[in-house]
Amino acid sequence: MPKVLTKDQIEQYHDQGFISPVRVISEKDALSIKTQLEEAEAKYPDEINSESRNNLHLSFTFLDALAHNTSIVDAIEDLIGPDIALWASVMFIKEPSSKQFVSWHQDATYMGLDSFEFPTPWIALSPSNLETGCMTMISGSHKFEIQKHEDTYAENNILTRGQAIKSVDQSKAVDLILRPGEMSIHHGAIIHGSQPNKSNQRRIGFSLQSYVPPSIKQVVGRNMWTHIRGQKRDDIDGIFLDRPKYNMDPITVSQRKIAEENISEILYKGAKLKRKY
């Protein structure tokens, strides 16, 4: 019996490659997290900025709490089972009236895992809609092979390498409209992207990329995980990251730096250039 998702939602995930929307926290609580995030940006500009946005759940307790949020993790358990680890997290922020965008891509392309069968929740901390530049999914595209990606390093492309799939059947595009506190969940191999934020407010989304069952192995880079639920992974060389006891806990901040270096090596493997994020 599923804990959070309905039978129809689970079927939609497997058939279309995504589920949306799913309410996980109240709009009030989401906006409170947004406020905490912006306070952290102002207080710790070296820790959180446009070039330092991965694994912030290791530095700030309010994001760690989201990574372990029962409603989110229960939904993930409905999809992959009770033994769950988190690969990383990413904060996606598009400033008001900016040109920042995300090209058509598949998350699994550069993550160095031996399977693409993993889900990624994306939690809206501000409205995510057509005006603010919401995510758009190419329905059913997860059922096919990983497509060729071209590294563009486009200036306003939020992705590390500006990696882009050139030929996409946009007739199957579905826009994921989210209110603050709602999440979408998408498959590791689904083609997706997003347009610039044309509004006068920030578009903020926290991506838990991705929750992984123990059957999926890291084959590029070091094995570094945040344990979330169930039995811990038994990787011989696995490194488990701690939970911060308070914001900017020096133990997890130092772990985050190591994890950041590892992620950078994984994401930029084989790349001609390496950006700062």
C-alpha positions in Angstrom: 0.0 0.0 0.0 1.6 3.3 -1.0 2.3 5.8 1.8 1.8 9.1 -0.1 1.4 8.6 -3.8 -1.8 7.2 -5.4 -1.8 4.3 -7.7 -2.4 6.7 -10.6 0.5 8.9 -9.6 2.9 5.9 -9.5 1.6 4.7 -12.9 2.1 8.3 -14.2 5.7 8.3 -13.0 6.5 5.0 -14.8 4.6 6.0 -17.9 5.3 9.7 -18.4 8.4 10.0 -16.2 7.2 12.6 -13.7 4.5 13.4 -11.1 3.3 16.9 -10.4 2.1 18.6 -8.2 2.4 16.9 -4.8 1.8 19.1 -1.7 4.6 18.3 0.9 4.6 21.4 3.2 2.2 24.4 3.6 2.7 27.5 1.5 3.4 29.4 4.7 6.2 27.0 5.7 7.7 27.1 2.2 7.9 30.9 2.3 9.4 30.7 5.8 12.2 28.4 4.3 12.6 30.9 1.5 13.1 33.7 4.1 15.7 31.6 6.0 17.4 30.9 2.7 17.7 34.6 1.8 18.9 35.4 5.4 21.6 32.7 4.9 22.6 34.2 1.5 23.1 37.6 3.2 24.9 36.2 6.3 27.1 33.6 4.6 27.7 34.9 1.0 30.7 32.6 0.6 28.8 29.5 1.5 25.7 30.1 -0.6 25.8 31.9 -3.9 25.3 31.3 -7.6 28.6 29.4 -7.8 28.1 27.5 -4.5 24.6 25.9 -4.6 25.2 22.1 -4.3 24.7 20.1 -1.1 23.5 23.1 0.9 21.6 20.5 3.1 25.0 19.9 4.7 25.4 23.5 5.8 21.9 24.5 6.8 19.5 22.6 9.1 16.3 23.9 7.4 17.4 22.3 4.1 18.6 19.2 5.8 15.0 19.0 7.3 13.6 19.1 3.7 15.9 16.3 2.6 14.5 14.2 5.4 10.9 15.5 5.2 8.6 12.6 5.9 6.1 13.5 3.1 8.9 13.7 0.6 10.7 10.6 1.7 7.4 8.6 1.9 6.7 9.5 -1.7 10.1 8.3 -2.7 9.7 5.1 -0.8 6.5 4.5 -2.8 8.8 4.6 -5.9 12.1 2.9 -4.9 11.5 1.1 -1.7 12.5 1.6 2.0 16.3 1.8 1.7 17.1 5.3 0.6 20.3 7.5 0.2 20.6 11.0 -1.2 23.3 11.6 -3.9 23.3 15.4 -3.6 21.0 18.5 -3.6 21.0 21.6 -5.8 19.4 25.0 -5.2 18.1 26.5 -8.4 17.5 30.2 -8.3 16.5 32.4 -11.2 16.6 36.1 -10.4 13.8 38.4 -11.5 13.7 39.4 -15.2 16.9 37.4 -15.8 18.1 35.5 -18.9 19.0 32.4 -16.9 17.6 29.2 -18.4 18.1 25.4 -18.3 18.6 23.7 -21.6 17.0 20.4 -22.6 18.9 17.7 -20.8 18.7 14.4 -18.8 20.0 14.4 -15.2 21.6 11.0 -15.4 24.0 12.0 -18.2 26.9 13.0 -16.0 26.0 11.7 -12.5 28.3 8.6 -12.8 25.7 6.1 -11.6 25.2 2.6 -13.2 21.5 3.0 -13.6 19.0 5.8 -14.5 16.2 4.5 -12.4 16.2 7.1 -9.7 13.7 9.9 -8.8 14.4 13.6 -8.2 12.0 15.7 -6.1 12.0 19.4 -6.9 10.4 21.5 -4.2 9.1 25.0 -5.0 10.0 27.7 -2.4 8.4 30.4 -4.6 5.8 30.2 -7.4 7.1 28.2 -10.3 5.0 28.9 -13.4 5.2 29.9 -17.1 6.1 33.5 -16.1 8.8 32.6 -13.6 10.3 29.9 -15.7 9.0 26.5 -14.5 10.3 23.1 -15.5 9.0 21.5 -18.6 9.1 17.8 -19.1 9.1 15.8 -22.4 6.6 13.2 -21.4 7.7 9.6 -21.9 11.3 10.5 -22.9 12.7 8.5 -20.0 11.9 5.3 -21.8 14.5 5.7 -24.4 18.3 5.8 -24.4 20.3 8.7 -23.0 20.6 11.3 -25.8 23.8 13.0 -27.0 24.4 16.2 -25.1 26.5 19.0 -26.5 28.6 21.1 -24.0 27.7 24.7 -24.9 28.9 26.5 -21.8 26.3 29.2 -22.6 26.6 32.2 -20.4 23.1 32.1 -19.0 22.7 28.3 -18.9 22.4 27.2 -15.2 23.7 23.7 -16.0 27.4 23.1 -15.2 28.5 22.5 -18.8 25.6 24.1 -20.4 24.9 20.6 -21.7 22.0 20.5 -24.2 20.1 18.0 -26.4 19.7 19.6 -29.8 16.7 17.6 -31.2 13.7 17.4 -28.9 10.1 16.5 -29.7 8.5 19.5 -28.0 5.0 18.4 -28.9 5.2 16.2 -25.8 6.2 19.0 -23.5 4.3 19.4 -20.2 4.8 22.5 -18.0 5.0 21.7 -14.3 3.2 24.5 -12.4 3.9 24.5 -8.7 2.9 26.7 -5.8 5.3 27.2 -2.9 5.4 24.0 -0.8 4.5 21.7 -3.7 6.9 19.4 -5.4 7.3 17.5 -8.6 9.2 14.2 -9.0 11.0 13.3 -12.2 12.9 10.3 -13.5 16.6 10.4 -13.9 16.4 9.9 -17.7 13.5 12.2 -18.6 14.4 15.1 -20.9 13.5 18.5 -19.3 14.5 22.1 -19.2 13.1 25.6 -18.2 12.8 29.1 -19.6 14.0 32.4 -18.2 12.2 34.1 -15.3 10.2 37.0 -16.8 8.6 38.0 -13.5 9.5 40.5 -10.8 10.2 37.9 -8.2 12.8 35.2 -7.7 12.0 31.6 -8.8 13.5 29.3 -6.2 13.5 25.5 -6.3 15.3 23.0 -4.1 16.2 19.8 -6.0 17.0 16.6 -4.1 19.1 15.1 -6.9 18.6 12.3 -6.4 17.3 9.6 -4.0 18.9 6.3 -4.8 18.2 2.7 -3.7 21.2 0.4 -2.7 20.9 -1.5 -6.0 22.3 1.6 -7.9 26.1 2.0 -7.7 28.5 5.0 -8.1 30.9 4.1 -10.9 32.5 7.5 -11.4 34.0 9.4 -8.5 33.9 8.6 -4.8 31.0 7.0 -3.0 29.5 9.8 -0.9 26.0 9.7 0.4 23.6 11.2 2.9 21.7 8.3 4.5 18.0 9.0 4.6 16.0 5.9 5.6 16.1 2.2 6.0 19.3 0.1 5.8 22.5 1.9 5.0 24.3 1.2 1.8 27.0 -1.5 2.1 29.4 0.0 -0.4 33.0 -1.0 0.6 34.3 2.5 -0.1 31.1 4.3 0.9 31.4 7.6 2.8 28.3 8.8 4.7 27.8 12.5 5.3 26.6 13.7 8.7 23.6 15.9 9.4 24.3 19.4 10.5 23.4 20.0 14.2 23.0 23.7 13.5 23.5 26.1 10.6 27.1 26.2 9.5 28.1 23.2 11.6 31.9 23.1 11.0 31.8 19.3 10.7 29.3 19.2 7.9 30.6 22.4 6.2 34.0 20.7 5.9 32.3 17.5 4.6 30.4 19.7 2.1 33.6 21.0 0.6 34.9 17.5 0.0 31.6 16.4 -1.5 31.6 19.5 -3.7 35.0 18.6 -5.1 33.8 15.1 -5.7 30.7 16.2 -7.5 32.7 18.6 -9.6 35.0 15.8 -10.7 32.0 13.6 -11.6 30.0 16.3 -13.5 33.0 17.6 -15.4 34.5 14.2 -16.3 35.8 14.4 -19.8 34.9 18.1 -20.2 37.2 20.5 -22.1 36.4 23.4 -19.7 35.4 23.6 -16.0 33.3 26.3 -14.6 33.1 27.4 -11.0 29.8 25.7 -10.4 
